[in-house]
C-alpha cells in the first residue's frame, strides 16, 4: 500500500480490532449455554437409547463434582426434604442420584421430539388421570400444578398425545436464542409455550376459558412476591399464580407429578382437585389454596427427593448463606 493511502496512526483501522474484540468475546460467552445445550441435544439424539441413558448417568457424576455451588444448594434442599435426617454418606449418595436424575431429564427431553403416542404410552403408568379427564370435560380448563420433579416434559408430551390441549408456562432465560430453542423443543412435543412475563396471567386465563390444560411448575417463587408458606418446616414464599388462575377461571387446580421409573419408564400421579371455591376475599383465598398446594408439593417431593431438580436458592436463608 502506498504511504499516502495508509490510515493515520490511531485511526479506525488501528482501533477496530481491539474495540470489536471484547464485544465479540462477550457475544460468544453469551451464546455458550445455547451452544452447549445444542451440542448435548445432538449427542443425545444420535446415541442409542441405552447408551444415552448411561451417558446421562456419567454426566450426572460430572455435574455433581463440577457444579459446586449448585451441589451445596441441592444438599440444603435435600436435608429439608428429609426433615434433617440426611447427612454424611447418605446425603452424598442422594446428591449424586439427584444430579443423575437431572441429567436424565435433559437427555430424555432432547430425545423426545418425534416420539410416537405408542412410545409415550408404553413408557407411562398413571394414577388419578380421571381427575384431569373429568375436569377437562367440565369445559372450564384444567390447571396442573407440579414441582421440578422427575420428567415433567415427558409428562406434558404424553398428555398432549392423549388429546389434551397442553399449555406450558415457562421461565424466560438468557440469551433469548436459548429461550427460543427451549420453546421450540417443547412445541415439538405438542405443547404451546407461554413465557412468564406480565401478560402471562391474561394469556393463561384465555387458554383456560378455551378448555386448555395449563401446566405450572410452582415450587419456586422467581420474583419473591408470592404467598408466605411453611415449606418443609421453613418459611418462604411460593407463587400464588395457580390459585389466582383457578379462582378467576373456575378451572380445576390439580396437583401432579411425573416420576422417573426404571428402564426409561415414568409414573404420573394426579391428585384430586383442590378446593378453590370462594370463601372470602381474593387475597385470603389465594393464600389458603397456595398453602394447601404446598402440602401436596411436599408429599410429592418426599416420595422421591432424589428426583427433585431444584438447584437454586428457594428460602430466605439460602440467599443469606450466599452472601
FIBA-690616 format. One record per residue: residue in three letters; x, y, z of N, C-alpha, C, CB in turn. Coordinates in steps of 0.02 Angstrom, whole numbers, padded with zeros to 5 digits, always signed. Glycine has a CB too. Example, Ala and Ser with C-alpha at 12.3 -4.5 7.8 and 13.67 -1.06 7.14 Angstrom:
! FIBA-690616
Ala+00660-00284+00390+00615-00225+00390+00660-00165+00390+00565-00224+00452Ser+00642-00112+00354+00684-00053+00357+00645+00002+00394+00704-00030+00286
This chain:
! FIBA-690616
Unk+00043-00059+00000+00000+00000+00000+00045+00062+00000-00048+00000+00062Unk+00032+00110-00044+00072+00171-00043+00063+00207+00023+00053+00216-00101Unk+00117+00241+00045+00113+00275+00109+00055+00324+00113+00177+00312+00124Unk+00039+00358+00058-00013+00409+00060-00082+00380+00072-00014+00448-00005Unk-00090+00315+00058-00156+00285+00067-00164+00250+00134-00170+00236+00012Unk-00113+00248+00176-00118+00216+00241-00158+00259+00289-00048+00202+00270Unk-00200+00229+00332-00236+00268+00381-00188+00297+00432-00289+00226+00416Unk-00203+00354+00460-00159+00384+00510-00155+00340+00572-00182+00453+00528Unk-00099+00344+00606-00092+00306+00668-00147+00324+00716-00023+00319+00701Unk-00177+00274+00747-00232+00286+00794-00298+00294+00760-00217+00347+00835Unk-00301+00287+00694-00364+00294+00658-00407+00232+00666-00351+00307+00585Unk-00463+00229+00627-00511+00175+00635-00482+00106+00625-00567+00184+00587Unk-00435+00098+00577-00409+00030+00565-00367+00006+00623-00368+00029+00502Unk-00335+00052+00660-00295+00031+00718-00339+00013+00777-00247+00086+00738Unk-00394+00050+00785-00435+00040+00845-00485-00017+00836-00473+00103+00861Unk-00508-00030+00776-00564-00076+00767-00553-00145+00796-00579-00082+00694Unk-00495-00178+00782-00488-00246+00808-00494-00249+00884-00422-00275+00787Unk-00461-00203+00921-00463-00206+00994-00531-00187+01020-00411-00161+01024Unk-00567-00141+00987-00632-00120+01012-00685-00172+00997-00652-00054+00982Unk-00676-00209+00941-00726-00260+00925-00715-00324+00965-00723-00276+00850Unk-00653-00337+00986-00638-00400+01019-00678-00412+01083-00565-00402+01034Unk-00681-00363+01129-00720-00376+01190-00793-00392+01177-00715-00317+01237Unk-00824-00354+01130-00894-00367+01116-00904-00435+01083-00923-00312+01072Unk-00856-00455+01040-00861-00520+01008-00854-00576+01059-00807-00528+00954Unk-00806-00568+01106-00797-00617+01159-00860-00621+01203-00735-00600+01202Unk-00888-00562+01217-00948-00561+01258-01007-00597+01224-00968-00489+01273Unk-01014-00586+01158-01067-00620+01122-01057-00695+01122-01071-00594+01050Unk-00993-00716+01114-00979-00787+01115-00995-00818+01183-00906-00800+01097Unk-00974-00783+01236-00990-00808+01303-01065-00813+01314-00958-00764+01357Unk-01101-00762+01288-01173-00763+01296-01206-00821+01260-01202-00698+01271Unk-01174-00844+01206-01202-00899+01167-01179-00968+01191-01184-00891+01096Unk-01131-00969+01237-01104-01033+01258-01157-01080+01287-01050-01022+01310Unk-01202-01056+01331-01254-01102+01356-01297-01131+01299-01299-01066+01406Unk-01315-01087+01252-01354-01111+01195-01316-01164+01156-01372-01052+01149Unk-01252-01150+01142-01212-01198+01104-01204-01264+01142-01144-01169+01088Unk-01196-01259+01209-01188-01319+01250-01251-01362+01247-01172-01301+01323Unk-01310-01331+01254-01372-01369+01251-01383-01398+01182-01432-01324+01270Unk-01367-01360+01130-01374-01385+01062-01329-01446+01052-01357-01330+01010Unk-01268-01442+01076-01221-01498+01069-01248-01559+01107-01151-01479+01095Unk-01271-01548+01169-01299-01603+01208-01358-01635+01173-01319-01579+01277Unk-01399-01594+01142-01458-01620+01106-01437-01663+01048-01501-01562+01082Unk-01389-01640+01010-01365-01678+00952-01337-01746+00974-01312-01638+00912Unk-01297-01745+01026-01267-01807+01051-01320-01854+01077-01215-01792+01106Unk-01367-01828+01118-01419-01871+01147-01462-01904+01094-01463-01830+01194Unk-01476-01868+01040-01519-01896+00988-01481-01946+00944-01547-01840+00944Unk-01415-01936+00939-01376-01980+00896-01362-02048+00928-01311-01946+00879Unk-01362-02050+00994-01344-02112+01028-01403-02160+01034-01316-02096+01097Unk-01392-02225+01034-01445-02272+01050-01471-02259+01121-01420-02346+01045Unk-01534-02274+01134-01565-02257+01198-01526-02284+01258-01635-02285+01199Unk-01503-02347+01258-01466-02371+01317-01401-02333+01328-01450-02444+01310Unk-01367-02315+01273-01304-02278+01279-01318-02207+01304-01267-02276+01211Unk-01372-02176+01279-01389-02109+01302-01406-02109+01376-01448-02082+01262Unk-01440-02162+01399-01457-02167+01470-01395-02174+01513-01504-02226+01482Unk-01348-02215+01490-01286-02223+01527-01246-02158+01526-01244-02281+01498Unk-01247-02125+01469-01212-02061+01464-01240-02009+01512-01216-02034+01393Unk-01307-02011+01522-01338-01965+01570-01313-01978+01640-01414-01970+01567Unk-01305-02042+01658-01280-02059+01724-01209-02033+01735-01282-02135+01735Unk-01168-02042+01684-01099-02018+01689-01098-01941+01693-01057-02042+01628Unk-01141-01909+01652-01145-01836+01654-01166-01812+01723-01194-01811+01601Unk-01211-01849+01755-01233-01830+01822-01176-01831+01871-01287-01876+01846Unk-01132-01881+01866-01074-01884+01910-01028-01824+01899-01034-01950+01899Unk-01018-01806+01836-00976-01749+01820-01007-01684+01846-00964-01745+01743Unk-01072-01676+01835-01106-01616+01858-01102-01609+01934-01179-01616+01836Unk-01110-01665+01970-01107-01663+02043-01040-01638+02068-01122-01732+02071Unk-00987-01652+02031-00921-01629+02051-00906-01558+02027-00868-01677+02024Unk-00931-01542+01967-00913-01478+01937-00956-01419+01962-00920-01483+01861Unk-01020-01432+01976-01065-01377+01995-01066-01371+02071-01137-01390+01967Unk-01013-01344+02099-01005-01344+02171-01058-01303+02207-00937-01318+02190Unk-01073-01243+02181-01124-01202+02213-01193-01234+02209-01126-01132+02182Unk-01208-01262+02151-01273-01295+02143-01276-01358+02188-01285-01315+02069Unk-01220-01392+02195-01219-01451+02238-01233-01431+02311-01150-01487+02233Unk-01202-01376+02332-01213-01353+02400-01287-01336+02411-01170-01292+02415Unk-01318-01303+02361-01388-01285+02368-01432-01347+02368-01409-01238+02312Unk-01416-01396+02326-01455-01457+02324-01449-01495+02390-01432-01502+02266Unk-01391-01495+02420-01383-01527+02486-01431-01496+02536-01311-01521+02510Unk-01435-01429+02536-01480-01395+02583-01553-01417+02571-01473-01318+02576Unk-01572-01419+02508-01641-01437+02492-01657-01509+02512-01655-01426+02418Unk-01609-01554+02500-01620-01624+02517-01624-01634+02592-01565-01668+02487Unk-01584-01597+02629-01590-01601+02702-01659-01577+02725-01534-01558+02737Unk-01684-01525+02693-01752-01502+02711-01803-01556+02695-01768-01437+02672Unk-01799-01584+02635-01848-01634+02614-01847-01696+02658-01837-01653+02542Unk-01790-01711+02688-01785-01770+02732-01799-01754+02805-01715-01799+02726Unk-01818-01692+02819-01830-01673+02887-01766-01668+02928-01876-01721+02919Unk-01710-01657+02894-01646-01651+02928-01612-01717+02944-01655-01614+02991Unk-01638-01772+02918-01610-01838+02935-01552-01858+02890-01663-01891+02931Unk-01545-01826+02831-01492-01845+02785-01427-01810+02804-01511-01827+02713Unk-01373-01848+02804-01307-01819+02817-01254-01869+02794-01298-01801+02892Unk-01192-01846+02791-01136-01890+02777-01143-01928+02711-01128-01939+02831Unk-01128-01992+02713-01128-02033+02653-01197-02039+02622-01101-02102+02668Unk-01249-02041+02664-01317-02045+02638-01335-01983+02598-01367-02055+02695Unk-01315-01925+02623-01328-01863+02587-01289-01861+02522-01310-01802+02631Unk-01226-01881+02523-01186-01883+02462-01218-01927+02410-01115-01907+02478Unk-01243-01985+02432-01274-02032+02386-01336-02001+02354-01291-02097+02422Unk-01377-01968+02394-01437-01937+02368-01421-01880+02320-01481-01911+02425Unk-01369-01843+02335-01349-01788+02291-01327-01816+02223-01292-01747+02323Unk-01288-01869+02223-01266-01899+02160-01325-01924+02120-01216-01956+02173Unk-01372-01955+02155-01432-01979+02120-01473-01922+02092-01474-02022+02167Unk-01476-01867+02129-01514-01810+02105-01483-01779+02043-01519-01757+02160Unk-01417-01775+02041-01384-01749+01981-01392-01797+01922-01310-01737+01995Unk-01391-01862+01936-01403-01911+01883-01474-01904+01856-01391-01982+01908Unk-01521-01892+01901-01590-01881+01880-01597-01818+01838-01636-01877+01941Unk-01561-01765+01858-01562-01703+01821-01534-01713+01751-01521-01648+01858Unk-01479-01750+01745-01450-01764+01679-01498-01807+01637-01383-01800+01687Unk-01532-01854+01670-01582-01895+01633-01637-01851+01606-01611-01950+01678Unk-01659-01802+01646-01712-01757+01623-01693-01725+01556-01726-01703+01676Unk-01631-01698+01554-01610-01664+01493-01601-01713+01435-01546-01625+01505Unk-01567-01768+01447-01556-01817+01393-01623-01841+01365-01515-01877+01419Unk-01670-01853+01409-01735-01877+01388-01774-01823+01349-01776-01900+01448Unk-01772-01762+01375-01807-01707+01341-01779-01696+01271-01802-01642+01381Unk-01712-01702+01264-01681-01693+01199-01705-01745+01148-01605-01696+01205Unk-01719-01806+01173-01738-01861+01129-01813-01866+01116-01714-01926+01158Unk-01853-01826+01152-01925-01832+01147-01956-01811+01081-01955-01792+01201Unk-01933-01757+01049-01965-01738+00986-01968-01796+00936-01928-01678+00954Unk-02027-01805+00907-02036-01859+00860-02061-01924+00891-01973-01873+00825Unk-02067-01925+00958-02093-01985+00991-02165-01997+00971-02087-01979+01068Unk-02181-02059+00959-02249-02077+00940-02294-02084+01002-02249-02142+00898Unk-02360-02076+00994-02405-02088+01050-02396-02158+01080-02477-02079+01029Unk-02382-02207+01037-02372-02275+01062-02311-02280+01107-02366-02325+01003Unk-02257-02245+01087-02196-02245+01127-02209-02211+01194-02138-02209+01090Unk-02244-02155+01194-02258-02119+01256-02303-02160+01302-02290-02051+01241Unk-02353-02192+01273-02400-02233+01313-02365-02293+01343-02459-02256+01270Unk-02319-02323+01304-02284-02383+01328-02239-02367+01387-02244-02414+01272Unk-02216-02305+01391-02170-02286+01444-02202-02253+01503-02117-02241+01417Unk-02270-02254+01507-02304-02216+01560-02359-02256+01594-02334-02153+01531Unk-02359-02255+01660-02416-02277+01700-02441-02217+01739-02396-02336+01749Unk-02502-02222+01763-02530-02163+01797-02580-02182+01851-02563-02117+01746Unk-02589-02134+01897-02641-02138+01948-02680-02072+01946-02611-02151+02020Unk-02745-02076+01947-02786-02016+01953-02797-01977+01889-02756-01971+02002Unk-02783-02007+01831-02793-01971+01768-02867-01952+01759-02771-02014+01709Unk-02910-01989+01791-02982-01973+01786-02998-01903+01812-03023-02024+01823Unk-02958-01877+01859-02969-01809+01884-02959-01758+01828-02922-01794+01943Unk-02909-01770+01787-02896-01724+01730-02951-01732+01678-02827-01739+01699Unk-02971-01793+01664-03022-01805+01613-03089-01774+01633-03031-01881+01602Unk-03109-01782+01696-03172-01754+01719-03170-01678+01719-03189-01778+01790Unk-03114-01650+01741-03108-01577+01741-03108-01549+01671-03044-01556+01778Unk-03074-01582+01624-03074-01559+01555-03144-01563+01525-03025-01600+01513Unk-03181-01615+01542-03248-01622+01516-03295-01568+01540-03276-01690+01534Unk-03280-01538+01598-03322-01484+01625-03317-01420+01584-03302-01470+01698Unk-03265-01414+01544-03260-01358+01497-03231-01294+01523-03326-01345+01472Unk-03205-01293+01585-03177-01232+01612-03101-01232+01613-03202-01221+01682Unk-03071-01283+01583-02999-01288+01582-02972-01324+01644-02968-01219+01578Unk-02908-01340+01641-02875-01376+01696-02808-01343+01709-02866-01452+01678Unk-02792-01336+01773-02726-01311+01793-02689-01369+01827-02731-01249+01840Unk-02632-01388+01799-02589-01438+01829-02533-01402+01866-02561-01488+01776Unk-02528-01413+01930-02476-01381+01971-02427-01434+01994-02506-01344+02033Unk-02363-01425+01977-02314-01477+01990-02248-01448+02011-02305-01520+01928Unk-02207-01489+02045-02139-01468+02064-02089-01485+02009-02118-01501+02130Unk-02027-01460+02017-01972-01478+01973-01950-01549+01990-01911-01427+01979Unk-01989-01597+01970-01979-01666+01993-01985-01713+01934-02030-01685+02047Unk-01937-01759+01927-01942-01810+01876-01942-01782+01805-02003-01850+01887Unk-01985-01812+01762-01986-01795+01691-02048-01758+01670-01979-01856+01649Unk-02053-01695+01690-02115-01658+01676-02124-01644+01601-02115-01592+01713Unk-02070-01638+01563-02078-01629+01490-02107-01693+01459-02010-01612+01458Unk-02083-01751+01481-02111-01814+01457-02186-01817+01473-02074-01875+01488Unk-02203-01796+01534-02273-01797+01554-02316-01752+01510-02281-01777+01626Unk-02290-01693+01494-02327-01648+01450-02337-01677+01381-02292-01582+01446Unk-02284-01708+01354-02290-01739+01288-02340-01797+01289-02221-01764+01264Unk-02339-01836+01343-02385-01892+01349-02457-01867+01352-02369-01934+01412Unk-02471-01816+01392-02539-01789+01396-02561-01761+01329-02543-01736+01451Unk-02516-01726+01294-02533-01700+01228-02551-01756+01180-02475-01657+01199Unk-02515-01813+01186-02528-01869+01142-02597-01900+01156-02474-01922+01149Unk-02623-01889+01216-02689-01916+01234-02745-01871+01209-02694-01923+01310Unk-02727-01813+01181-02777-01769+01152-02792-01707+01192-02839-01807+01144Unk-02758-01696+01249-02767-01635+01287-02729-01578+01253-02742-01645+01361Unk-02760-01519+01254-02725-01460+01229-02680-01434+01285-02776-01404+01204Unk-02616-01445+01278-02569-01430+01332-02536-01362+01321-02516-01485+01336Unk-02535-01323+01375-02503-01257+01376-02454-01256+01434-02555-01199+01381Unk-02391-01240+01421-02340-01237+01473-02317-01166+01484-02280-01282+01455Unk-02321-01143+01546-02293-01078+01565-02222-01089+01586-02335-01044+01622Unk-02175-01055+01552-02104-01068+01564-02066-01004+01580-02073-01103+01504Unk-02016-01012+01622-01972-00957+01641-01930-00935+01581-01927-00976+01700Unk-01923-00870+01571-01879-00846+01518-01806-00851+01541-01897-00773+01499Unk-01762-00865+01495-01691-00871+01510-01651-00831+01459-01669-00946+01510Unk-01590-00816+01478-01544-00780+01433-01491-00829+01406-01510-00721+01470Unk-01468-00818+01345-01490-00767+01298-01557-00785+01266-01437-00757+01244Unk-01590-00738+01233-01655-00752+01202-01654-00811+01154-01679-00691+01166Unk-01597-00820+01118-01594-00876+01071-01600-00943+01107-01528-00874+01031Unk-01575-00947+01170-01581-01008+01209-01654-01020+01229-01536-01005+01271Unk-01688-00966+01250-01759-00973+01268-01799-00997+01208-01787-00907+01295Unk-01787-00967+01150-01825-00987+01091-01811-01059+01072-01809-00941+01033Unk-01749-01081+01083-01733-01151+01069-01770-01197+01116-01657-01162+01074Unk-01771-01180+01181-01810-01219+01229-01884-01220+01209-01802-01191+01300Unk-01910-01161+01190-01981-01157+01171-01995-01201+01110-02000-01084+01156Unk-01951-01200+01061-01960-01242+01002-01958-01316+01020-01907-01227+00950Unk-01914-01334+01067-01911-01403+01090-01977-01425+01119-01855-01411+01142Unk-02008-01383+01160-02071-01401+01191-02129-01399+01141-02086-01356+01250Unk-02125-01353+01094-02177-01353+01041-02175-01418+01002-02167-01292+00994Unk-02114-01443+00992-02107-01507+00955-02138-01565+00993-02034-01521+00942Unk-02150-01556+01058-02181-01608+01099-02257-01602+01099-02155-01605+01170Unk-02283-01550+01065-02355-01539+01063-02380-01491+01115-02390-01604+01072Unk-02334-01452+01146-02353-01404+01197-02352-01333+01168-02306-01409+01258Unk-02401-01293+01187-02398-01222+01174-02358-01190+01231-02469-01190+01168Unk-02315-01143+01216-02271-01112+01266-02292-01040+01279-02198-01115+01243Unk-02302-01024+01343-02315-00955+01364-02255-00932+01407-02382-00949+01404Unk-02217-00883+01384-02162-00858+01425-02188-00822+01487-02117-00810+01385Unk-02154-00830+01542-02175-00800+01605-02157-00726+01604-02143-00835+01666Unk-02208-00683+01595-02198-00610+01597-02262-00578+01620-02176-00583+01526Unk-02268-00513+01612-02326-00477+01639-02392-00497+01607-02316-00403+01630Unk-02389-00520+01546-02451-00538+01512-02470-00611+01518-02446-00521+01440Unk-02431-00649+01557-02443-00721+01560-02511-00738+01591-02388-00754+01600Unk-02529-00703+01644-02592-00719+01678-02652-00711+01631-02601-00674+01738Unk-02653-00656+01594-02709-00645+01547-02710-00698+01493-02703-00575+01515Unk-02651-00714+01466-02648-00765+01413-02669-00833+01438-02577-00768+01383Unk-02646-00852+01498-02664-00917+01527-02738-00920+01541-02624-00930+01591Unk-02767-00865+01565-02839-00863+01579-02879-00874+01515-02858-00796+01612Unk-02855-00844+01461-02889-00853+01397-02886-00926+01375-02857-00808+01343Unk-02828-00958+01383-02821-01028+01363-02867-01073+01404-02748-01051+01370Unk-02872-01059+01469-02915-01099+01512-02988-01092+01491-02907-01078+01586Unk-03008-01033+01474-03078-01023+01452-03092-01057+01385-03093-00949+01446Unk-03038-01073+01349-03045-01110+01287-03041-01186+01298-02991-01088+01237Unk-03032-01206+01362-03032-01276+01379-02964-01309+01381-03073-01312+01332Unk-02911-01270+01382-02843-01299+01381-02823-01325+01450-02793-01247+01357Unk-02769-01363+01451-02737-01386+01512-02673-01345+01519-02721-01464+01511Unk-02669-01304+01572-02612-01260+01582-02568-01290+01637-02634-01188+01601Unk-02505-01303+01621-02458-01333+01668-02414-01279+01699-02415-01387+01634Unk-02410-01279+01765-02370-01229+01802-02323-01265+01850-02416-01180+01840Unk-02258-01258+01838-02208-01282+01887-02203-01229+01941-02138-01297+01853Unk-02220-01247+02003-02233-01194+02051-02202-01206+02120-02306-01185+02059Unk-02144-01238+02124-02111-01247+02188-02055-01196+02199-02083-01318+02194Unk-02054-01143+02158-02003-01091+02165-02034-01024+02148-01942-01106+02119Unk-02026-00976+02192-02053-00908+02182-01999-00865+02150-02078-00877+02250Unk-02002-00857+02084-01949-00823+02048-01942-00750+02067-01962-00829+01974Unk-01998-00717+02081-01996-00645+02095-01996-00629+02169-02055-00611+02062Unk-02006-00678+02212-02006-00666+02284-02066-00626+02308-01944-00631+02303Unk-02120-00626+02269-02180-00587+02288-02240-00632+02299-02195-00536+02233Unk-02228-00696+02309-02283-00743+02315-02313-00746+02384-02260-00811+02296Unk-02345-00802+02398-02381-00812+02461-02334-00841+02514-02443-00859+02451Unk-02336-00814+02574-02295-00841+02629-02321-00910+02648-02295-00793+02690Unk-02276-00959+02648-02295-01028+02664-02242-01059+02709-02304-01069+02599Unk-02260-01114+02740-02212-01156+02775-02198-01215+02729-02240-01181+02845Unk-02137-01217+02703-02118-01267+02653-02061-01308+02682-02098-01234+02585Unk-02075-01370+02698-02026-01414+02731-02001-01384+02796-01968-01429+02684Unk-02046-01355+02834-02029-01332+02901-01994-01265+02904-01988-01382+02934Unk-01990-01230+02848-01955-01166+02847-01996-01116+02806-01883-01173+02818Unk-01999-01054+02830-02040-01003+02797-02007-00980+02732-02051-00943+02843Unk-02048-00976+02680-02027-00947+02616-02090-00923+02581-01988-01000+02573Unk-02085-00909+02517-02143-00891+02477-02147-00937+02416-02141-00817+02456Unk-02207-00953+02395-02219-00989+02333-02270-00950+02292-02245-01062+02348Unk-02267-00958+02226-02310-00917+02183-02384-00929+02195-02294-00932+02111Unk-02421-00874+02196-02493-00878+02203-02530-00883+02137-02518-00818+02240Unk-02492-00888+02082-02523-00890+02015-02572-00947+02005-02470-00895+01965Unk-02555-01009+02024-02603-01064+02014-02669-01051+02049-02573-01129+02039Unk-02667-01029+02112-02729-01016+02148-02767-00958+02119-02714-01003+02222Unk-02732-00906+02098-02764-00848+02068-02799-00866+02003-02712-00792+02055Unk-02765-00905+01961-02795-00925+01898-02857-00969+01910-02744-00964+01855Unk-02852-01014+01958-02909-01058+01973-02969-01017+01998-02890-01111+02025Unk-02955-00968+02040-03009-00926+02068-03043-00885+02013-02981-00879+02123Unk-03003-00860+01967-03032-00817+01914-03067-00856+01860-02977-00775+01884Unk-03042-00915+01845-03067-00952+01788-03119-01004+01805-03012-00985+01753Unk-03118-01028+01867-03160-01085+01885-03131-01151+01864-03228-01077+01854Unk-03069-01150+01837-03036-01212+01816-03016-01253+01876-02974-01196+01772Unk-03014-01319+01867-02992-01363+01920-02916-01356+01930-03010-01437+01904Unk-02894-01353+01992-02823-01349+02009-02801-01417+02035-02809-01292+02062Unk-02762-01452+01994-02744-01522+02009-02669-01527+02021-02765-01568+01950Unk-02648-01545+02082-02576-01558+02094-02555-01622+02059-02562-01563+02170Unk-02496-01621+02030-02474-01682+01995-02398-01686+01996-02500-01683+01922Unk-02373-01745+01980-02301-01756+01974-02290-01814+01925-02268-01773+02044Unk-02234-01811+01889-02215-01863+01841-02147-01891+01864-02211-01835+01767Unk-02148-01951+01891-02087-01981+01918-02050-02023+01866-02104-02025+01978Unk-01984-02024+01871-01944-02070+01832-01951-02140+01862-01870-02048+01831Unk-01954-02190+01818-01953-02260+01839-01894-02295+01807-02018-02295+01820Unk-01886-02358+01822-01831-02397+01795-01841-02410+01720-01823-02463+01833Unk-01785-02418+01685-01789-02436+01614-01821-02384+01570-01827-02498+01608Unk-01815-02321+01588-01842-02268+01546-01917-02258+01553-01827-02282+01475Unk-01947-02287+01605-02019-02280+01615-02035-02219+01659-02048-02343+01648Unk-02101-02204+01664-02124-02146+01703-02189-02164+01737-02133-02084+01658Unk-02201-02131+01793-02264-02140+01829-02293-02072+01847-02254-02184+01893Unk-02353-02060+01823-02387-01996+01834-02439-02003+01889-02419-01970+01769Unk-02440-01955+01934-02489-01954+01988-02527-01888+01985-02456-01964+02058Unk-02593-01893+01982-02637-01835+01982-02682-01838+02044-02680-01831+01917Unk-02677-01788+02085-02716-01786+02147-02785-01755+02133-02679-01747+02202Unk-02834-01767+02177-02899-01734+02167-02892-01659+02166-02948-01755+02223Unk-02936-01624+02131-02932-01550+02128-02937-01520+02198-02988-01522+02084Unk-02899-01467+02209-02902-01431+02272-02967-01391+02276-02841-01385+02280Unk-02987-01377+02337-03046-01336+02349-03029-01263+02333-03073-01343+02422Unk-03053-01238+02277-03039-01169+02257-03101-01125+02258-03008-01167+02188Unk-03153-01149+02293-03214-01109+02298-03200-01045+02338-03271-01150+02331Unk-03238-00994+02325-03227-00930+02358-03255-00931+02429-03260-00872+02318Unk-03208-00924+02476-03228-00924+02547-03226-00854+02576-03182-00969+02587Unk-03192-00809+02543-03185-00741+02569-03155-00695+02517-03141-00741+02633Unk-03112-00650+02538-03079-00605+02492-03027-00641+02450-03046-00549+02530Unk-03008-00610+02394-02962-00641+02347-02895-00658+02381-02950-00595+02288Unk-02868-00612+02419-02802-00624+02450-02804-00683+02498-02778-00562+02487Unk-02856-00687+02539-02861-00742+02586-02872-00808+02551-02918-00730+02635Unk-02913-00808+02498-02925-00869+02461-02861-00895+02427-02979-00858+02408Unk-02824-00849+02396-02762-00868+02362-02712-00896+02412-02732-00808+02324Unk-02707-00865+02470-02661-00889+02522-02682-00959+02546-02658-00840+02581Unk-02746-00968+02558-02770-01034+02582-02756-01089+02532-02846-01030+02596Unk-02771-01076+02468-02761-01127+02417-02687-01140+02406-02795-01106+02351Unk-02646-01088+02406-02574-01097+02396-02544-01139+02452-02539-01029+02392Unk-02567-01129+02513-02540-01169+02568-02562-01242+02562-02562-01140+02636Unk-02624-01253+02538-02645-01322+02527-02604-01354+02471-02721-01324+02509Unk-02589-01315+02419-02547-01341+02365-02476-01355+02389-02545-01290+02307Unk-02451-01314+02434-02384-01325+02461-02379-01394+02495-02366-01270+02511Unk-02430-01412+02532-02431-01477+02566-02429-01534+02514-02494-01484+02610Unk-02464-01525+02458-02463-01576+02405-02393-01581+02374-02515-01560+02351Unk-02362-01524+02362-02295-01524+02333-02245-01559+02379-02271-01453+02318Unk-02251-01545+02444-02207-01578+02492-02214-01654+02489-02223-01554+02564Unk-02276-01678+02484-02287-01750+02482-02257-01781+02419-02363-01766+02486Unk-02264-01746+02363-02234-01771+02301-02159-01776+02307-02253-01725+02242Unk-02128-01725+02333-02055-01722+02337-02028-01774+02386-02031-01652+02357Unk-02062-01781+02443-02039-01830+02493-02040-01901+02464-02084-01827+02556Unk-02083-01914+02416-02088-01981+02387-02025-01998+02347-02149-01985+02341Unk-01992-01948+02318-01931-01961+02279-01887-01898+02280-01948-01982+02205Unk-01858-01882+02337-01818-01820+02341-01759-01819+02294-01794-01811+02412Unk-01733-01878+02275-01676-01880+02229-01696-01864+02158-01643-01948+02232Unk-01760-01854+02145-01783-01832+02079-01804-01758+02078-01842-01875+02056Unk-01788-01724+02133-01807-01653+02138-01751-01611+02108-01820-01633+02213Unk-01765-01578+02053-01714-01541+02016-01715-01467+02033-01724-01551+01940Unk-01712-01451+02096-01711-01381+02118-01641-01366+02141-01765-01367+02175Unk-01603-01330+02100-01533-01316+02114-01520-01244+02132-01491-01335+02055Unk-01574-01204+02137-01567-01132+02151-01591-01117+02222-01607-01091+02100Unk-01571-01059+02248-01597-01038+02314-01673-01033+02313-01567-00970+02336Unk-01704-01054+02367-01777-01054+02368-01806-01032+02436-01803-01123+02352Unk-01763-01021+02485-01783-00998+02550-01740-00937+02568-01774-01054+02604Unk-01765-00891+02609-01725-00832+02627-01656-00850+02654-01762-00791+02679Unk-01651-00903+02692-01586-00922+02721-01537-00944+02667-01595-00977+02772Unk-01563-00968+02610-01518-00986+02555-01480-00926+02528-01557-01019+02499Unk-01516-00870+02523-01484-00809+02498-01436-00780+02550-01537-00758+02480Unk-01454-00787+02614-01409-00763+02666-01343-00801+02666-01442-00770+02735Unk-01347-00866+02652-01285-00906+02652-01244-00895+02589-01302-00979+02658Unk-01275-00866+02537-01237-00850+02477-01199-00785+02483-01283-00845+02418Unk-01221-00742+02530-01189-00676+02536-01117-00681+02560-01229-00632+02585
